[in-house]
Amino acid sequence: MINPLNWTFLFPKSAVRVASLPPCRPPRKLVFSLLGAALLSNISSAAEIELPLLGDSSSGIISKNQEYTLGKTWLQAFRGRVKQYDDPLLQAYLEHLIYNLATYSDLDNPRLTLVVVNNPTINAFAVPGGIVGFHTGIFSYAENEDQMVSILAHELAHLSQRHFARGIEARRNASAISLAGLLATLVLSSTVGSDAGLAAMSATQAFTIDKQLRYSRGNEQEADRVGLKTMQRAGRDPNAMADMFGEMLKATRYNGNRVPEFLLTHPVTEKRVADTRARTFSNQQRHYPDNAEFYIMQARAQVAMQKNPVNSIKHYQRKLAANTQQTEAARYGLALAHLKQRTYQDAQHIILDLLADRPNYLPFLHTHIEIDIALQRFDQALATLERQLSLNQNSYPLRTLQADALWKAHHYEKAAEVLAKLSQSRPEDPMIWYKLAEVRGLAGNISGVHEARAEYFILVGALDRARKQLGLAAKLVVADFKRLSIVKQRLRNIANMQEQLEKL
């Protein structure tokens, strides 16, 4: 597994080594003693939450542009502390869901960024500026796609109603602390679990808990109502929201004092479930079609969350023996578990059977190619990719697989070309820039390494380190006027970013 914060490149012949870098830290410091060093001792650099201050006791509201800038800054800080899940197939599926849902929401400018975290807990969050976070653990609790979508609709409602901006007047100077506390809590819950997350949430909100809870209940009721309308417009089952809340209450009962992270900021009660169900009473007799792809993606997420693939193999074998209604998804999960266990022949046998019934289904083709790459059958994998990309040349999952196959086949320059094109279509994906830096390093393109690393560091908020990388790149391209101009412009962009942060 690649560690994005530990960069080491070995270049052939030249023996040039790019030094390993320590964990990055976003600009500007805002230290919150409320959190306590003990709470954050397991997270590198997390004792300092570095976010700009927005709003004050007299302004009462922030602009949408300020919200967007704040969201980007918050996301940089979050990415610098929590590893984003790198599964293009699952990412593309969830992005399609949320972008489609956004077209039916009340968002007037849906500039959205979806952050997926591979964590078995129930959690999702919305941050000003169109940031939506999603834990893969939601797949384990949602019984169908509409239940999962209800969580996304709820988060979009928080964004469309601008609950953070509207809360500044209610909370006055506590707003910045609230958002920084949210960062600390989400970092903790995404890395070390819900108990620590609960402790952090309690610490950051204790000083205004009564007022915060009253305001929170109002936000939640409005988000429920607006989210239900979004689901109805999108042709989704609005009853699924109450069903999903019911699943969360079950999780609370089964876990005792271990409260699901989502419930820390989205408190669910029996009354709230009943109120939500009452609002959708007229829809209860309507039939809503199920989407079989949800169960395929659910299997993919569940296998990724299970650390021991043997347990996944047994799980899906039991489901198949019990004649589960989702036979295809169970077979796919079993194939993925075998792939993770490195029992490649078993995985391949299952995938070929699945492809016999659905020869052009992307998830099955994707895993078939993954198996070929794992078996080092690179020519076969690349041939399959070429055929599929002729039909869908802009496929993010297939292009990423193509880069992976070329990289492992030692075609470094070709892999870099693929990743460079991907970086143009997905410029805010930090893992694309990280991988691009890796393959450029292996190809001997040292100036390209520094440029790609700079983009990665920008996305995780390490602007000083990004500037340093661009400075190194500038020295290497001094004879290339066009590239030097690009590097200098990017340096000016970084200076503007820091200047904007200072004005917030």
Secondary structure, 3 states (H helix, E strand, C coil): CCCCCCCCEECCCCCCEECCCCCCCCCCCCCCCCCCCCCCCCCCCCCCCCCCCCCCCCCCCCCHHHHHHHHHHHHHHHHCCCCCCCCHHHHHHHHHHHHHHHCCCCCCCCCCEEEEECCCCCCEEEECCCEEEEECCHHHHCCCHHHHHHHHHHHHHHHHCCHHHHHHHHHCCHHHHHHHHHHHHHHHHHHCCHHHHHHHHHHHHHHHHHHHHHHHHHHHHHHHHHHHHHHHHCCCCCHHHHHHHHHHHHHHHHHCCCCCHHHHHCCCCHHHHHHHHHHCHHHCCCCCCCCHHHHHHHHHHHHHHCCCHHHHHHHHHHHHHCCCCCHHHHHHHHHHHHHHHCCHHHHHHHHHHHHHHCCCCHHHHHHHHHHHHHCCCHHHHHHHHHHHHHHCCCCHHHHHHHHHHHHHCCCHHHHHHHHHHHHHHCCCCHHHHHHHHHHHHHHCCHHHHHHHHHHHHHHCCCHHHHHHHHHHHHHHCCCCHHHHHHHHHHHHHHHHHHHHHHHC
